[in-house]
Amino acid sequence: MSSTELPFVPPANVLPKVGTVRVAEGERLRSVELPGVTLTIRSRPPAREGLPPALFVHGLGGSSQNWSALMALLDGVVDGEALDLPGFGDSPPPDDGNYSVTGHARAVIRYLDASGRGPVHLFGNSLGGAITTRVAAVRPDLVRTLTLVSPALPEIRVQRAAVPTGLLAVPGVALLFTRLTREWTAEQRVRGVMALCYGDPGRVTPEGFRNAVQEMERRLRLPYFWDAMARSARGIVNAYTLGGQQGLWRQAERVLAPTLLVYGGRDQLVGFRMAQKAARAFRDSRLVTLPDAGHVAMMEYPETVALAFRELLEDAGELGAQRARRAGRADAGGDAVDEAGTDESMGG
C-alpha cells in the first residue's frame, strides 16, 4: 500500500494517547515490549496457583476485550491472558508494518517465547483463528489445546457479507471508505458491526452497546486505525491464496493439539458449511455448532463455549489431573479448598 493511499502513520514511540481502554472488573492490562512489536496483554489473576496457562487471540477489528466474558467464566480452569494484536486494541502498530497472518503469528510466538508460558491452551476467533492455526502448526511445543471460534480459513465461495471486508485489501478502497463514511457516527458504525457479527444483535445489553461505542470512538481517533484494518484484511486475502506447506488448510492438517471447533449457524462472515471440512482437517478435533450464533460465539454464548472447552479438557485428561494435584496438596497438609463446586458449575 503506497503512502498516498492512507495517512502517514508515525512511529509507535510518538503515537498520541487518545483515551483509556476499558478494563472490566477483575482484569488488568500491561504492556510488553518485544523485538519489533509492543503488545498490550489483558489478564485476570488466576483463581489459584498452578492453573494451566491460556492465551486468547481476537479477530479483524477486534481486541482482547472480545474475550472478557469467556475469560471470566474460565478463571477457575485456566490462567488466562488475551493480547491485542499489533495495531489493534491498545497495541501500537508493528515496527515493520507487517500485518500478514504470518506477521501476526510471529508476534504471538514471540510473546509466548518471551513469557515462558507455553505450552498454552490457545484460543482464536476469525483472523485470530487463522493466526493460531499457523502457530499450532509451526510451533506445536507452544500449544496444549487449540480452540477456534469461526476461524478464517480459506473458502472457495466466500460469504456475500464478507466481501466488503475483503475489499478493504484492495489498494485505495480503505481511503475511499473513510471518505464515504466520514459523517457516520460511532453508534452507526457499532450497529453495523453488531448486525454483521452477531446472530442476534438484540442479545447485546445496553451497557455492552455503550462500551462498544466508547471503544469505537477511541479507535477512530487512532491515526493508524484504517491502515491496520486494510493491511490485516490484505493479510487474510493473501493467506487464502497461499498453497503448499504454507496453505492454512495444509497447516490445519499438521496441528497435533486436541482442537475444539465452534461454528455459528448465523455466521455471515465464515460459512457454516466449512464446519465439517474443518472437523476433517484437524486430526484430533471436536465440533460444536450453535445454530443461533453468529461470528463471535464466545461473546454471544460464552457459557456454552466455556462448557465445550471444559469438556475438551476433560477428554484430554487435564481436568482430572488438576483435581489430582489439588487433592495431593490437600493430603500433604496444605490449605484444602473445595473447588469441585466451581468446576462443575462453570459454564452450565
Contacts in CASP RR format, 6 or more apart in sequence:
PFRMAT RR
TARGET T0000
AUTHOR 0000-0000-0000
METHOD contacts of the structure
MODEL  1
MSSTELPFVPPANVLPKVGTVRVAEGERLRSVELPGVTLTIRSRPPAREG
LPPALFVHGLGGSSQNWSALMALLDGVVDGEALDLPGFGDSPPPDDGNYS
VTGHARAVIRYLDASGRGPVHLFGNSLGGAITTRVAAVRPDLVRTLTLVS
PALPEIRVQRAAVPTGLLAVPGVALLFTRLTREWTAEQRVRGVMALCYGD
PGRVTPEGFRNAVQEMERRLRLPYFWDAMARSARGIVNAYTLGGQQGLWR
QAERVLAPTLLVYGGRDQLVGFRMAQKAARAFRDSRLVTLPDAGHVAMME
YPETVALAFRELLEDAGELGAQRARRAGRADAGGDAVDEAGTDESMGG
1 171 0 8 1.000
1 172 0 8 1.000
1 227 0 8 1.000
1 230 0 8 1.000
1 231 0 8 1.000
1 234 0 8 1.000
2 171 0 8 1.000
5 171 0 8 1.000
5 172 0 8 1.000
5 174 0 8 1.000
5 175 0 8 1.000
6 174 0 8 1.000
6 175 0 8 1.000
6 226 0 8 1.000
6 227 0 8 1.000
6 230 0 8 1.000
7 223 0 8 1.000
7 227 0 8 1.000
8 223 0 8 1.000
9 93 0 8 1.000
9 223 0 8 1.000
9 224 0 8 1.000
9 227 0 8 1.000
10 223 0 8 1.000
11 95 0 8 1.000
12 38 0 8 1.000
12 92 0 8 1.000
12 93 0 8 1.000
12 95 0 8 1.000
15 92 0 8 1.000
15 222 0 8 1.000
15 223 0 8 1.000
15 224 0 8 1.000
16 221 0 8 1.000
16 223 0 8 1.000
18 218 0 8 1.000
18 221 0 8 1.000
18 222 0 8 1.000
19 218 0 8 1.000
19 221 0 8 1.000
20 218 0 8 1.000
21 29 0 8 1.000
21 40 0 8 1.000
21 63 0 8 1.000
21 65 0 8 1.000
21 89 0 8 1.000
21 90 0 8 1.000
21 215 0 8 1.000
21 218 0 8 1.000
22 65 0 8 1.000
22 211 0 8 1.000
22 214 0 8 1.000
22 215 0 8 1.000
23 29 0 8 1.000
23 42 0 8 1.000
24 65 0 8 1.000
24 68 0 8 1.000
24 72 0 8 1.000
26 44 0 8 1.000
26 45 0 8 1.000
26 72 0 8 1.000
27 42 0 8 1.000
27 43 0 8 1.000
27 44 0 8 1.000
27 68 0 8 1.000
27 71 0 8 1.000
28 42 0 8 1.000
28 43 0 8 1.000
28 44 0 8 1.000
28 45 0 8 1.000
29 40 0 8 1.000
29 41 0 8 1.000
29 42 0 8 1.000
29 43 0 8 1.000
29 90 0 8 1.000
30 40 0 8 1.000
30 41 0 8 1.000
30 43 0 8 1.000
31 38 0 8 1.000
31 39 0 8 1.000
31 40 0 8 1.000
31 41 0 8 1.000
31 90 0 8 1.000
32 38 0 8 1.000
32 39 0 8 1.000
32 40 0 8 1.000
32 41 0 8 1.000
32 111 0 8 1.000
32 114 0 8 1.000
32 115 0 8 1.000
34 107 0 8 1.000
34 110 0 8 1.000
34 111 0 8 1.000
34 114 0 8 1.000
35 110 0 8 1.000
36 94 0 8 1.000
36 95 0 8 1.000
36 96 0 8 1.000
37 86 0 8 1.000
37 91 0 8 1.000
37 94 0 8 1.000
37 95 0 8 1.000
37 107 0 8 1.000
37 110 0 8 1.000
38 86 0 8 1.000
38 91 0 8 1.000
38 92 0 8 1.000
39 83 0 8 1.000
39 84 0 8 1.000
39 85 0 8 1.000
39 86 0 8 1.000
39 91 0 8 1.000
39 107 0 8 1.000
39 111 0 8 1.000
40 64 0 8 1.000
40 83 0 8 1.000
40 84 0 8 1.000
40 89 0 8 1.000
40 90 0 8 1.000
40 91 0 8 1.000
41 64 0 8 1.000
41 81 0 8 1.000
41 82 0 8 1.000
41 83 0 8 1.000
41 84 0 8 1.000
41 111 0 8 1.000
42 64 0 8 1.000
42 65 0 8 1.000
42 67 0 8 1.000
42 68 0 8 1.000
42 71 0 8 1.000
42 81 0 8 1.000
42 82 0 8 1.000
42 83 0 8 1.000
42 84 0 8 1.000
43 80 0 8 1.000
43 81 0 8 1.000
43 82 0 8 1.000
44 71 0 8 1.000
44 72 0 8 1.000
44 75 0 8 1.000
44 80 0 8 1.000
45 75 0 8 1.000
46 75 0 8 1.000
46 76 0 8 1.000
46 78 0 8 1.000
46 79 0 8 1.000
46 80 0 8 1.000
47 75 0 8 1.000
47 76 0 8 1.000
47 339 0 8 1.000
47 342 0 8 1.000
48 76 0 8 1.000
48 337 0 8 1.000
48 339 0 8 1.000
50 79 0 8 1.000
50 325 0 8 1.000
51 76 0 8 1.000
51 77 0 8 1.000
51 78 0 8 1.000
51 79 0 8 1.000
51 322 0 8 1.000
52 78 0 8 1.000
52 79 0 8 1.000
52 120 0 8 1.000
52 121 0 8 1.000
52 144 0 8 1.000
52 318 0 8 1.000
52 322 0 8 1.000
53 78 0 8 1.000
53 79 0 8 1.000
53 80 0 8 1.000
53 81 0 8 1.000
53 117 0 8 1.000
53 118 0 8 1.000
53 120 0 8 1.000
53 121 0 8 1.000
54 74 0 8 1.000
54 78 0 8 1.000
54 79 0 8 1.000
54 80 0 8 1.000
54 81 0 8 1.000
54 120 0 8 1.000
54 121 0 8 1.000
54 122 0 8 1.000
54 123 0 8 1.000
55 80 0 8 1.000
55 81 0 8 1.000
55 82 0 8 1.000
55 83 0 8 1.000
55 108 0 8 1.000
55 111 0 8 1.000
55 112 0 8 1.000
55 117 0 8 1.000
55 120 0 8 1.000
55 121 0 8 1.000
55 122 0 8 1.000
55 123 0 8 1.000
56 64 0 8 1.000
56 67 0 8 1.000
56 70 0 8 1.000
56 71 0 8 1.000
56 80 0 8 1.000
56 81 0 8 1.000
56 82 0 8 1.000
56 83 0 8 1.000
56 123 0 8 1.000
56 124 0 8 1.000
57 82 0 8 1.000
57 83 0 8 1.000
57 85 0 8 1.000
57 108 0 8 1.000
57 122 0 8 1.000
57 123 0 8 1.000
57 124 0 8 1.000
57 125 0 8 1.000
57 128 0 8 1.000
57 129 0 8 1.000
57 131 0 8 1.000
57 132 0 8 1.000
58 64 0 8 1.000
58 66 0 8 1.000
58 67 0 8 1.000
58 82 0 8 1.000
58 84 0 8 1.000
58 85 0 8 1.000
58 88 0 8 1.000
58 124 0 8 1.000
58 125 0 8 1.000
58 126 0 8 1.000
58 127 0 8 1.000
58 128 0 8 1.000
59 66 0 8 1.000
59 85 0 8 1.000
59 124 0 8 1.000
59 125 0 8 1.000
59 126 0 8 1.000
59 127 0 8 1.000
59 128 0 8 1.000
59 129 0 8 1.000
59 152 0 8 1.000
60 126 0 8 1.000
60 127 0 8 1.000
60 152 0 8 1.000
60 165 0 8 1.000
60 229 0 8 1.000
60 232 0 8 1.000
60 233 0 8 1.000
60 236 0 8 1.000
61 88 0 8 1.000
61 229 0 8 1.000
61 232 0 8 1.000
62 88 0 8 1.000
62 89 0 8 1.000
63 84 0 8 1.000
63 88 0 8 1.000
63 89 0 8 1.000
63 90 0 8 1.000
63 215 0 8 1.000
64 82 0 8 1.000
64 83 0 8 1.000
64 84 0 8 1.000
64 89 0 8 1.000
65 89 0 8 1.000
65 215 0 8 1.000
66 82 0 8 1.000
66 125 0 8 1.000
66 296 0 8 1.000
66 298 0 8 1.000
66 299 0 8 1.000
67 82 0 8 1.000
67 123 0 8 1.000
67 298 0 8 1.000
68 82 0 8 1.000
69 298 0 8 1.000
69 299 0 8 1.000
69 302 0 8 1.000
70 123 0 8 1.000
70 298 0 8 1.000
70 299 0 8 1.000
70 302 0 8 1.000
70 305 0 8 1.000
70 306 0 8 1.000
71 80 0 8 1.000
71 82 0 8 1.000
72 302 0 8 1.000
73 302 0 8 1.000
73 303 0 8 1.000
73 306 0 8 1.000
73 346 0 8 1.000
73 347 0 8 1.000
74 80 0 8 1.000
74 306 0 8 1.000
74 309 0 8 1.000
74 346 0 8 1.000
76 339 0 8 1.000
76 342 0 8 1.000
76 343 0 8 1.000
76 346 0 8 1.000
77 309 0 8 1.000
77 310 0 8 1.000
77 313 0 8 1.000
77 319 0 8 1.000
77 322 0 8 1.000
77 343 0 8 1.000
77 346 0 8 1.000
78 121 0 8 1.000
81 117 0 8 1.000
83 91 0 8 1.000
83 108 0 8 1.000
83 111 0 8 1.000
84 90 0 8 1.000
84 91 0 8 1.000
85 91 0 8 1.000
85 104 0 8 1.000
85 107 0 8 1.000
85 128 0 8 1.000
85 131 0 8 1.000
85 232 0 8 1.000
86 92 0 8 1.000
86 93 0 8 1.000
86 94 0 8 1.000
86 97 0 8 1.000
86 99 0 8 1.000
86 104 0 8 1.000
86 107 0 8 1.000
86 228 0 8 1.000
87 93 0 8 1.000
87 94 0 8 1.000
87 99 0 8 1.000
87 224 0 8 1.000
87 228 0 8 1.000
88 228 0 8 1.000
88 232 0 8 1.000
89 219 0 8 1.000
92 224 0 8 1.000
93 224 0 8 1.000
93 227 0 8 1.000
93 228 0 8 1.000
94 103 0 8 1.000
94 107 0 8 1.000
97 231 0 8 1.000
98 106 0 8 1.000
99 228 0 8 1.000
99 231 0 8 1.000
99 232 0 8 1.000
99 234 0 8 1.000
99 235 0 8 1.000
100 234 0 8 1.000
100 235 0 8 1.000
100 238 0 8 1.000
100 239 0 8 1.000
101 127 0 8 1.000
101 130 0 8 1.000
101 131 0 8 1.000
101 134 0 8 1.000
101 235 0 8 1.000
101 236 0 8 1.000
101 238 0 8 1.000
101 239 0 8 1.000
101 248 0 8 1.000
102 134 0 8 1.000
102 239 0 8 1.000
104 127 0 8 1.000
104 128 0 8 1.000
104 131 0 8 1.000
104 232 0 8 1.000
105 131 0 8 1.000
105 132 0 8 1.000
105 134 0 8 1.000
105 135 0 8 1.000
105 138 0 8 1.000
108 131 0 8 1.000
108 132 0 8 1.000
108 135 0 8 1.000
109 135 0 8 1.000
109 138 0 8 1.000
109 139 0 8 1.000
109 142 0 8 1.000
112 118 0 8 1.000
112 120 0 8 1.000
112 135 0 8 1.000
112 139 0 8 1.000
112 142 0 8 1.000
113 142 0 8 1.000
118 141 0 8 1.000
118 142 0 8 1.000
118 143 0 8 1.000
118 144 0 8 1.000
119 141 0 8 1.000
119 142 0 8 1.000
119 143 0 8 1.000
119 144 0 8 1.000
120 142 0 8 1.000
120 143 0 8 1.000
120 144 0 8 1.000
121 144 0 8 1.000
121 145 0 8 1.000
121 147 0 8 1.000
121 309 0 8 1.000
121 313 0 8 1.000
122 132 0 8 1.000
122 135 0 8 1.000
122 136 0 8 1.000
122 142 0 8 1.000
122 143 0 8 1.000
122 144 0 8 1.000
122 145 0 8 1.000
122 146 0 8 1.000
122 147 0 8 1.000
122 257 0 8 1.000
123 132 0 8 1.000
123 146 0 8 1.000
123 147 0 8 1.000
123 148 0 8 1.000
123 149 0 8 1.000
123 298 0 8 1.000
124 131 0 8 1.000
124 132 0 8 1.000
124 147 0 8 1.000
124 148 0 8 1.000
124 149 0 8 1.000
124 151 0 8 1.000
125 148 0 8 1.000
125 149 0 8 1.000
125 150 0 8 1.000
125 151 0 8 1.000
125 295 0 8 1.000
125 296 0 8 1.000
125 298 0 8 1.000
126 149 0 8 1.000
126 150 0 8 1.000
126 151 0 8 1.000
126 152 0 8 1.000
126 269 0 8 1.000
126 270 0 8 1.000
126 295 0 8 1.000
126 296 0 8 1.000
127 152 0 8 1.000
127 232 0 8 1.000
127 236 0 8 1.000
128 151 0 8 1.000
128 152 0 8 1.000
129 148 0 8 1.000
129 149 0 8 1.000
129 151 0 8 1.000
129 152 0 8 1.000
129 153 0 8 1.000
130 151 0 8 1.000
130 152 0 8 1.000
130 153 0 8 1.000
130 236 0 8 1.000
130 239 0 8 1.000
130 248 0 8 1.000
132 143 0 8 1.000
132 146 0 8 1.000
132 148 0 8 1.000
132 151 0 8 1.000
133 146 0 8 1.000
133 148 0 8 1.000
133 151 0 8 1.000
133 153 0 8 1.000
133 248 0 8 1.000
133 251 0 8 1.000
133 252 0 8 1.000
133 255 0 8 1.000
134 248 0 8 1.000
134 251 0 8 1.000
135 142 0 8 1.000
135 143 0 8 1.000
136 142 0 8 1.000
136 143 0 8 1.000
136 146 0 8 1.000
136 255 0 8 1.000
136 256 0 8 1.000
136 257 0 8 1.000
136 259 0 8 1.000
137 251 0 8 1.000
137 252 0 8 1.000
137 254 0 8 1.000
137 255 0 8 1.000
138 251 0 8 1.000
140 255 0 8 1.000
140 256 0 8 1.000
140 257 0 8 1.000
143 255 0 8 1.000
143 257 0 8 1.000
144 257 0 8 1.000
144 316 0 8 1.000
144 318 0 8 1.000
145 257 0 8 1.000
145 258 0 8 1.000
145 259 0 8 1.000
145 260 0 8 1.000
145 312 0 8 1.000
145 313 0 8 1.000
145 316 0 8 1.000
145 318 0 8 1.000
146 255 0 8 1.000
146 257 0 8 1.000
146 258 0 8 1.000
146 259 0 8 1.000
146 260 0 8 1.000
146 282 0 8 1.000
147 259 0 8 1.000
147 260 0 8 1.000
147 262 0 8 1.000
147 305 0 8 1.000
147 309 0 8 1.000
147 312 0 8 1.000
148 259 0 8 1.000
148 260 0 8 1.000
148 261 0 8 1.000
148 262 0 8 1.000
148 278 0 8 1.000
149 262 0 8 1.000
149 296 0 8 1.000
149 297 0 8 1.000
149 298 0 8 1.000
149 305 0 8 1.000
150 262 0 8 1.000
150 263 0 8 1.000
150 264 0 8 1.000
150 267 0 8 1.000
150 269 0 8 1.000
150 270 0 8 1.000
150 294 0 8 1.000
150 295 0 8 1.000
150 296 0 8 1.000
150 297 0 8 1.000
151 261 0 8 1.000
151 270 0 8 1.000
151 278 0 8 1.000
152 236 0 8 1.000
152 269 0 8 1.000
152 270 0 8 1.000
153 248 0 8 1.000
153 249 0 8 1.000
153 252 0 8 1.000
153 270 0 8 1.000
153 274 0 8 1.000
153 278 0 8 1.000
154 239 0 8 1.000
154 240 0 8 1.000
154 247 0 8 1.000
154 248 0 8 1.000
154 249 0 8 1.000
155 240 0 8 1.000
155 270 0 8 1.000
155 271 0 8 1.000
155 274 0 8 1.000
159 267 0 8 1.000
159 268 0 8 1.000
159 269 0 8 1.000
159 270 0 8 1.000
159 271 0 8 1.000
161 196 0 8 1.000
161 268 0 8 1.000
161 269 0 8 1.000
162 268 0 8 1.000
162 269 0 8 1.000
162 270 0 8 1.000
165 233 0 8 1.000
165 269 0 8 1.000
166 233 0 8 1.000
166 236 0 8 1.000
166 237 0 8 1.000
167 173 0 8 1.000
168 174 0 8 1.000
168 177 0 8 1.000
168 229 0 8 1.000
168 230 0 8 1.000
168 233 0 8 1.000
168 234 0 8 1.000
169 230 0 8 1.000
169 233 0 8 1.000
169 234 0 8 1.000
169 235 0 8 1.000
169 236 0 8 1.000
169 237 0 8 1.000
169 238 0 8 1.000
173 230 0 8 1.000
174 226 0 8 1.000
174 227 0 8 1.000
174 229 0 8 1.000
174 230 0 8 1.000
175 226 0 8 1.000
177 226 0 8 1.000
178 226 0 8 1.000
181 189 0 8 1.000
186 213 0 8 1.000
186 216 0 8 1.000
186 217 0 8 1.000
186 220 0 8 1.000
187 213 0 8 1.000
189 216 0 8 1.000
189 220 0 8 1.000
190 209 0 8 1.000
190 212 0 8 1.000
190 213 0 8 1.000
190 216 0 8 1.000
191 201 0 8 1.000
193 212 0 8 1.000
193 216 0 8 1.000
194 201 0 8 1.000
194 204 0 8 1.000
194 209 0 8 1.000
194 212 0 8 1.000
195 201 0 8 1.000
196 268 0 8 1.000
196 269 0 8 1.000
196 295 0 8 1.000
197 268 0 8 1.000
197 269 0 8 1.000
197 294 0 8 1.000
197 295 0 8 1.000
197 296 0 8 1.000
198 204 0 8 1.000
198 294 0 8 1.000
198 295 0 8 1.000
198 296 0 8 1.000
198 299 0 8 1.000
198 300 0 8 1.000
199 264 0 8 1.000
199 265 0 8 1.000
199 266 0 8 1.000
199 267 0 8 1.000
199 292 0 8 1.000
199 293 0 8 1.000
199 294 0 8 1.000
199 295 0 8 1.000
199 300 0 8 1.000
200 266 0 8 1.000
200 292 0 8 1.000
200 300 0 8 1.000
203 300 0 8 1.000
204 212 0 8 1.000
219 225 0 8 1.000
239 247 0 8 1.000
239 248 0 8 1.000
240 248 0 8 1.000
242 248 0 8 1.000
243 250 0 8 1.000
244 250 0 8 1.000
245 251 0 8 1.000
249 281 0 8 1.000
252 278 0 8 1.000
252 281 0 8 1.000
252 282 0 8 1.000
253 281 0 8 1.000
253 282 0 8 1.000
253 283 0 8 1.000
255 282 0 8 1.000
255 283 0 8 1.000
256 283 0 8 1.000
256 284 0 8 1.000
257 284 0 8 1.000
258 284 0 8 1.000
258 285 0 8 1.000
258 286 0 8 1.000
258 312 0 8 1.000
258 315 0 8 1.000
258 316 0 8 1.000
259 282 0 8 1.000
259 284 0 8 1.000
259 285 0 8 1.000
259 286 0 8 1.000
260 285 0 8 1.000
260 286 0 8 1.000
260 288 0 8 1.000
260 308 0 8 1.000
260 309 0 8 1.000
260 312 0 8 1.000
261 275 0 8 1.000
261 278 0 8 1.000
261 279 0 8 1.000
261 282 0 8 1.000
261 285 0 8 1.000
261 286 0 8 1.000
261 287 0 8 1.000
261 288 0 8 1.000
262 288 0 8 1.000
262 289 0 8 1.000
262 290 0 8 1.000
262 293 0 8 1.000
262 297 0 8 1.000
262 298 0 8 1.000
262 305 0 8 1.000
262 308 0 8 1.000
263 270 0 8 1.000
263 271 0 8 1.000
263 272 0 8 1.000
263 274 0 8 1.000
263 275 0 8 1.000
263 278 0 8 1.000
263 287 0 8 1.000
263 288 0 8 1.000
263 289 0 8 1.000
263 290 0 8 1.000
263 297 0 8 1.000
264 272 0 8 1.000
264 289 0 8 1.000
264 290 0 8 1.000
264 291 0 8 1.000
264 292 0 8 1.000
264 293 0 8 1.000
264 294 0 8 1.000
264 295 0 8 1.000
264 297 0 8 1.000
265 272 0 8 1.000
265 289 0 8 1.000
265 290 0 8 1.000
265 291 0 8 1.000
265 292 0 8 1.000
265 293 0 8 1.000
265 294 0 8 1.000
266 291 0 8 1.000
266 292 0 8 1.000
266 293 0 8 1.000
266 294 0 8 1.000
267 293 0 8 1.000
267 294 0 8 1.000
267 295 0 8 1.000
268 294 0 8 1.000
268 295 0 8 1.000
269 295 0 8 1.000
270 295 0 8 1.000
272 289 0 8 1.000
275 287 0 8 1.000
275 289 0 8 1.000
276 287 0 8 1.000
278 285 0 8 1.000
278 287 0 8 1.000
279 285 0 8 1.000
279 287 0 8 1.000
286 308 0 8 1.000
286 311 0 8 1.000
286 312 0 8 1.000
286 315 0 8 1.000
288 304 0 8 1.000
288 305 0 8 1.000
288 308 0 8 1.000
290 297 0 8 1.000
290 300 0 8 1.000
290 301 0 8 1.000
290 304 0 8 1.000
293 300 0 8 1.000
293 301 0 8 1.000
294 300 0 8 1.000
297 304 0 8 1.000
297 305 0 8 1.000
298 305 0 8 1.000
302 347 0 8 1.000
303 347 0 8 1.000
303 348 0 8 1.000
304 347 0 8 1.000
306 346 0 8 1.000
306 347 0 8 1.000
306 348 0 8 1.000
307 346 0 8 1.000
307 347 0 8 1.000
307 348 0 8 1.000
310 319 0 8 1.000
310 343 0 8 1.000
310 346 0 8 1.000
310 347 0 8 1.000
313 319 0 8 1.000
314 320 0 8 1.000
319 343 0 8 1.000
323 340 0 8 1.000
323 343 0 8 1.000
326 337 0 8 1.000
326 339 0 8 1.000
329 336 0 8 1.000
330 336 0 8 1.000
END
